[in-house]
Amino acid sequence: MTEILPFRGILYDTHRVKGEDVVSPPYDVITPELRDALYAKSPCNIVRIDFGKDLQGDNDSENRYTRAGKYLNDWLSKGVLKETENPAFYLYEAEYTVENEKKVMRGLFGRVGITELCNGIYPHDIQNQRQTG
């Protein structure tokens, strides 16, 4: 049986940044223009970690992934991001519009164990292969 457990989250310190300046849509809907706008909104916008820019001269030791790690460590060390003291479940709500109709998606974040295929919650890559293969 799959266990669903609370976890210690990493959250923005809202005394240091405004939520509307640091949030971002999922990476798969971000256009290059939107990414530029999110970069301009705040030097701490999560897009810098989640979907950073490729830069000329990137290589194995300096690229959007290594920069994401540097941003994360920097924001944690400066207190922009903080790990919660106690494990918790996190509620999620997103409002969006499809064909002029307002929709609300709600969810719950928790910690789960990845199990062997067909024994509970599937690892992401295996689930995708199962659906497309």
N, C-alpha and C positions, 0 to 999 in steps of 0.2 A: 504494500500500500504506500502511496506517495505521501510524504509528510510535507505540510506547509507550515513554515515557521517564520517568526518575526526576525528582523535583522537590524543592525545598526546602520542607519542611512547617512549619507553625506548630503547636507543641505546648505543652501546659500544662507548667509547671515544677513537678514533683511535690515539690519542696522547699518550695513556697509554697502548694500546694493538694493536697487528697486527691482522687484520681480519682473515687471514688464520690460525692463532693460536687458534681462539676462536669459529669458526663456526663448525657445526656438521650436518651430515645428519639427516633425521627424525628418531626418536627413534625406529620405527618398522623395520628398516633395519640395526641397529647397533648390531654387534656380540659382545660377551664378549671381544674378542681380540681387536676389533676396539675401544670399550669403554676404554679399558686400554690405547691404543695409544692416544686417545683424552685427557684422564686425564693427560698423560705425556706431551702433547703438551703445555699445559698452565694451571696454577691453576685457570684461569678464563674462561676455555672452557665451553660453554653453556650446554654441556652434563651433567655437575654436577647439573644443575637445571632441565633439561628436562628429563634425564634418568640416574639418579645417581645410585651408587652401593648400593646393600644391603650388610650390614656388620654383622659379627657375633656379637651377643649381642643386635641387634636392638630390639626396643620395641615401645610401643605407644608414648613415649615422645622423643625418639631418633631413627630416621630412615631416609631413603633417602628423604622423603618428608619434614621432619623438617630440615634436612641439606640443602635442596634446598632453603627453606625460609631463612635460615641463610646466605647462599651464596648470595642470591638476596639482602638482606638488607646490607650485608657487602660491596658488589660491588657498591651499590648505595651510601652508606655513604663515600666510598673511592673515588668516582667519576669514577670508572671503567665503570659503567653504568650511563647514565644520561637521565632524562626525558626531552623531547623536550619542548621548550617554547610555541610553537603554535601547535594547532591541524593540522594534515596533512593526506593525503592519502600516502600510501607507495607502490611503484612499486617493484615487485619481479621478479627475473629471475634466473633460475637454468638450468645449462647445464648438461646433463647426456648421457650415451651411452646405447643403447639396441641393442643386436645382431650386434655389430660393427657399428651401425648407430647413429650418433650424434643427439640428440634431445634438444630442448630448450623449457622450460615451462615458461610462463610469467603470472603474476597475479597482483592483486591489493588488498592491505589490507585496510579495512575501518571498521568502527564501524556500527553494525546493531543491531536492536532489535529482540529478539526471540519472535515469535508470536505463537498463537494457531496453531495446526496442520492444514495444508491446507490453511492458511491465509497469506503466505509469505515465509520467510526463516525458515526452520525447525530446531528445536534444534537437535544437533548431535545424541543423544541417540534415540530420536523418529525416526529420519530418518533411523538409522541403524535397528531399530525394524521393520520399515515399509518394508525395503528391504529384511530382512531375515525372517520375520514372516509372 
